[in-house]
């Protein structure tokens, strides 16, 4: 027994510096004291005496999903007298409730009859390795799914790229070879060719943009955009389609709402949604476009129609490249089936989300979010009282504006290194750096300056006005300031 205790102590000492390894010796039939090295607690959270009190010792902690496999391996070991060692892999639930993966290298000794009288094992915590394996497998599984999706996508696109050429070549051949066609027939065939070409071009453009976004060849370059102005400008080319179907496009967008987005890409997303809304809406109905603040730092844009709607069984196909889904419009209009996929990709590249609601016969509404560009006014004025007055008036009349006030032009330049204001209101006659010098510095910092500047001056004359005009400042207000005029000028510059 003394020799055995010495061996146990040696084993325990061996594990002292290895926190993720513990050694155990389990004696059968009560022939000795079961032993667990102290590192058992580091791995499982349980004290050796707590484990010894369990009916199946450490195996009492094994997770349900690994229990059958473990029992089979142990039964094989115990029943085959020619086997003296094996490696066991299983997971347990630690005392803290955490799942822990273990590798147990188990060795046994047998009596002359082949019966097991002692099990000795070295158990290693392999949780980090197992979690990395699971993570790699998850990534591999995702990549396999993506490759399968792309293979299917390529198959779909290959078909779609070829399909319009049947129309293009067929009707072109008729126009070239049939000399006795009437003008009405010629126009009809040319319309088929035009429609097929338009569909083909839209498909190719969507494919190119989607591919560039996937590979990172399109760089997202967000700028400050007025939501109402950009949306009304973007959808202007679609108004002809709406007029031809007697569809009224209605807007509900606050004039003081700004987003931080890539103008071309976000414009493409809005065009795709609005074009679909017009396409699938019957004549005489309405399309609604609205926007509002969604949550801190984000705005929501909604495009709602009174059109065909999407059947519930088809809704899961939207936004997926390997499940092309496209309806024929109410006037027979065709789509590429890729517009929504591209739109979702664009929105997500901006850090936004997309969702929708749809009901057959009642229409659809698509929602997406993009980062909000806060309204920020920089006041440059050396008079404390006037600064406070400007701040109070702007806060009262323009509730969504944040205000930063500084004493002089040098402080203003410092602020501009950290923040980009919506508008700058500056006095002309200031110490250290007057208004002209400040605007000159602004123009040097920002080529083709887009930040509007309002200059307030008590010493206005033709020469000062001409100088500011040359510097790109069109709004000059005389002191003492008419506060109503100041607010109207700010609105005019921004909205």
N, C-alpha and C positions, 0 to 999 in steps of 0.2 A: 504493500500500500504506500509506503514511503517513497518507493521508486516511482510509482504511478503519480503521486502528488507532485513530485519533482518535475516529471514530464509535463504535467498540466501547467505548472508554474512557468516552465520554459516556453510553452506554447503561448501562454498569456503574455509574457514579456515580448515575444516575437511580434505580437499584434499591436503593441502599445503605440507605435508611431504611425500606424496605418488605420485611419479613422473609418475607412469604408470597407474594411475587412474584419470578419470575426471568425473564430474557430469554435467548433462545437464537438463534443464527444458524448454520444448517447449510448448508455449501457442497456442491454436487454435483460429482462427478468430480474431487475433489481440487484444485479451483481456488483454495482458500483455507483458512485455519485455522478449524475449527469453534469457535464461541464459546458459552460458558455463563456468565452472570453468577454472582458468588460466592454469591448467595442460593439458588442451586440446592442447596447443602449444607443450608441451613436447612429446605428443604422435603422433600428426598429422603434426606438423610443421606449422600449420595455427593459426592465431590469432582468438579469438572468433568473432570479427567483420567480418573477412573474411568468416568464416563458416556461420554466420548469413546472409551474402549477397548471399549465394548459394540457388538455388530454393528448393532443398530438404535437406538443412542444411548438416549434416554429411553424410547423405545417398547419396549425390551427389558424394562422393569420392569412393563409393563401387565398387569393381572390377566387371567386366562384368560377370564372371563365378558365382558370388554369388548374382547377382542382382535379378534374377527370384525367387530364394528361399526366399530372404528377402522380396520381394513384396508380396508373397503368405502369409508369416507369419504375416506381418503387416495388410494385408487385413482381415485375419482371426480374428486378434485382434480387428480391428475396427468394423467388422460386427457382432461379437458375443457379445452382451451387457452383457453377464454373465462372460466374461473374463476381468480380471483387471491387469494381469501381465504375463510376458513371458520372456524367455532368448533368445537372438538372437546372432548368431555366423556368422561373415562375415569378409571379408578382404577389406582393403582400400589401395589406393595409397597415400602415404604421400607427402608433398610438395617437399621433396628431391627425390621423385621417388621410394622410398623404399616401398615394400609391408608390410603392418602391419595387423596382425590378432587381432580382437577385440571380446570380449564377452560383450554384453550389457544386463544388467538386467533392464528391462523396466516395470514401473508401471504407470497406468493411473487412472485418476479420470474422472467421468462422471457427466453430469448434470441430473436432474430428468427425462429427456426423454431418458437417456442412451447414449447421444452423448458425445464424448470425448471433454473435455475442457482443459486438461493439460496432458502432458507426462513428467514423471520424470524418469531419468535413471542414473545408475552408470555403466560406461564403463571401462573395464580393458584391457590393452594391454597384450595379451596372445601370442605374436609372438614367444617368446623363447619356450614356452610349445608346440605351434603348430609345430614349426620347428623340435623339438625333436620327436614329434609324427610322423611327416612325415618321419624323418630319421629312426625311429624304424620300420615304415611300409615298408620303402624301404628295410631295412635289412631283415625283415620278408618275404617280397616278394622274395628277392634274395635267402633266405634260402629255401623257398617253391620250387622255380625253381631248386635249387641245389639238393634238396631231390628228386624231380621228375626226374631230370637228372640222379642221382645216381641209382634210382630204375630202370630206363630204361637201364642204363649201366650194372647193375647187371644182368638184364635179358639177355642182349646181351652177356656178358661174360660167363654166365652160359651155354648158348648155345654153345659158342666157346670152352669152356673147355670140353664139352661132345663130340662135333663133331669128333675130331681126334680119339677117342676111337673106333668108328665104324670101321675105317681103321685098327687101331692097333690090335683090337681083331679079326676082320674078317680075315685078312691075316695071323695073328699068328695061328689061328685055322686051316686054310688051310695047313700051313706049318707043323703043328703038326700031322694032321690026314691024309693028302694025301701023300701016300708013293711013288706014281709013277710020281711025278713032275719032270720035266726036270731041269737041272741046270739053264737054261735060265729063266724058270718060277720062280724058287726059287730066283734068283737074282732080277727079276722084282718085286716080292712081298716084298723082303727085302728092296728094294729101296722105295716102298710105305710106309713101316713101318718107315724107316729112315726119310723120308721127313715129315711124320706126327709127328714123335717124335721131330724133329727139330723145326717145327712150334709150337708145344705145349710148348716146353721149352722156346722159344722166347716170347710167350704170357705170360707165368708165370713170367719170368724175368721182362718183362715190367710192369706187374701188381704189382709185389713186389716193384719195384723201384718207380712207381707212387704212390703207397700207402704210402711208407715211406716218400716221399717228401711231400705228403698231410698232414701227421700227424706230421711232423717235426722230425721223427726218423732218417733221414739222415741229418747229419750236413754238411753244405757247408764249406769246408776248402780250400779257395783259396790260391794258391801259384803262384810264377812267372814262366810262361811257355813261351818258345820260340814257336811262332805260327807255323812256318814252320816245326820245328823238331817234335812237338807233333802231328801235323796232319799227316805227312808222317809215323810216327811210329804207330799211331792209326789205319790207314787204311791198314797197311801192310797185316793183315789177309784177307782182302777183295780182294787183288790182284789176287788170284786164280780164284775167280768168274769172275773178269774182263777179265782175260786171256782166260778163257773158252768161253767167248762171243766175244773175239777179240775187247774188248773195251779199248781204250787208256785213262788213267787218267792223266790229265795235271794240273800242279800247276803254280800259279802266286802269290807267297807269298814273300814279302821282308824278307831277313834274319835277319833284325834288329827289327822285330815286336814282341812284347811280350804282353801276356795277363795275367790278374790276375784272375785265375779260379781254380775250383776243378778239378784236372787232370782226375779222374775217370768219374765224371759226364759229364764234357764237352766232354770227349772222347766218351761217350755213345751217346751224341747228334750228334756229327760229324759222328759216325758210322751209326746211324739211317738214316741220310740224304744221306750219300754216298752209303749205301746199297740199299736204294730206287732208287737212280739215276742209279745204275748198273742194278737193277732188271727191271726197266721200260725202259731201253735203248736198242734198237735193236743191233744186232751184227754188228761190224765194225764201230760203232759210237764213240763219245767221251764224257767223263765226265770232267768238269772243276771245280777245286777248287781254289778259290782266296781269298785274304784278303788284307785289307787296313785300314788306319785310317778313321774312320767314322765321328766323331766330337770330340771335346775336351773330353778326358778321356775315349773314347770308340773306339773299333775297330770293323770292319764288316767282317764277314766270309760268303762267297757265294758258294753254291754248285749248279752247273748248268748242266743239261743233255740235250740230243737231243732225248728224248724218247717220250712216248705216250702222255704226257700232261694230264691235268685234265679238263674235261668239266666244263663250267661256272656254270651250275646248281649244280655241286657237290663240287665246291670250298668252299662253306659256311659250308660244313660238316667236313672239316679238323679241327683238333685240338679239336674237341668236343667229350667228352666221351660218350654222349648219342646218337651220330649219327655215328656209326661205318661205315667207308668207306675204302675200300681196293680194289685195282685193281689187276688182275692177271698179273704177269710179262711177258715180251716178250718171255721167254722160259717156261712159265707155273709156274713160281715161285709164291708162296703164301706168304702173310704177315699177321701179327696179327691185323693190323688196329690201333694199339696203339702206334706205334713208333713215329709218329709226335706229338701226345698228350704228350708223355713223354719228347720229345725234347723241346717242348715249355715250359713245366713246369720247366725243368732244366735251360733253358735260362733266364726265368723270375725270378727264384730264385737267379740268378747272377746279377739281375738288368738290364738285356738286353731286347730286343724286337725281335719279329719274324715277317716276312712278306714274301710274295712269289708272283711270276708271272708265269702264265702257259697258254699254248695254245695247244689245241688238235692237235696232229700230229707234233708239233714243239718242245715240251719239256717243262721243268719247271726249274725255278731257285728259290732256297730258300735262304733267307738272314737272318742272325741273328747277334746281337751285344753282346759283352761282354766287361767288363772293361779292359782298357789298363794298362799294367804295364810299367811305364816310365823307360827309361834307365838312370841310375844315377851312375856317377863315383865319387868315393871319393879319392882325392889325399892327401896323408899325406907326407908333405915335409917342412922342416924348412927353406929352401932357397927360398926367395920370387921370385927371378928371375926364378929359375927352375920351381917353381909352375906355374908361368905365362906362361912359355914356354910350359909345358905339356898341360895346359888348351887351349892355342891357337892352338896347333897341333891337339888335340882331337876334338875341335870344327870345325876345317877345314875338317877333314876326316870322322868324325862320327856326322853327322848333327842332329840326333835325340837324342843326349845325353845331359843330364843336368849334370853340374859339380859342385862339392863342394870341396873346398880346405881348409885344416887346417894345423896348424904349427907342431903339434906333436901327439903322440899316445893318450894322455889324451883327447885332443880335439876330436879326431876321435871316442873314446868311447862315448863321449857325443853326437855326431852326430848319432851314431848307435842306441841310445835310442829312437830317433825320426824317423829315416829313415833307409830303407834297401837298400843299394847300389847294383847295378848290378855287380860291380867289385871294388876292392880296389887296388890302386897303392901306395906303401909306400917305403920311403927310409929306409935303414938299420940303418945307423949311425945318430941317432937323440938324442937330449938332453932329459932328464927326462925319456923317454921310447923309447928304440930302437925297430927296426922292429921285432926282435924275441919276445920281451915282448908283443908287440902289437898283434902278431898272437896268442900267448899263451892266451892272454885275450879274443881274438875272439873265440878261440876254447872252452874256458870255458863258454862263453855266448851262443854259438850255438853248441850243441852236433851234431856231424856229419856235420860240417860246409859245406854249399853249395856255399857260396860267394867266387868266385875265387880271389886270392891275387897275385899281381905281386910285387916282391921285387926288388928294384934298389939299388945297392951297389958299392961303390968305393973301398971297402976292402974285396973283395971276396976271400975266401980260401976254401979248402976242408972241414974244420971243420964247417964253417958257412953254406956252401951248404948242408952238411949232416944234420945239425940241422933244417934248413928250410924244407928239404925233409921229415924228421920225423914228422914235424908239418903239413904236407900236402900241402906245397907250392912247386909247380913244376916249376914255371916260375921265374927265377932270371936273371936280366939283369945287366951287368956291367956298371959303369959310366966311362967316359962320355957316355951318352945314344945316341944310334943310333935311331933317331926319327922314321924312317920307320920301324925299328925293333919293337919299342914300339907299334905302331899302329897295326902291324901284330899280335903281341902277344896279345893285347887286343881283337882283332877280333877272334883269335884262342880260347881264354878263354871263350868268350861269345857265339860265333856262332858254 
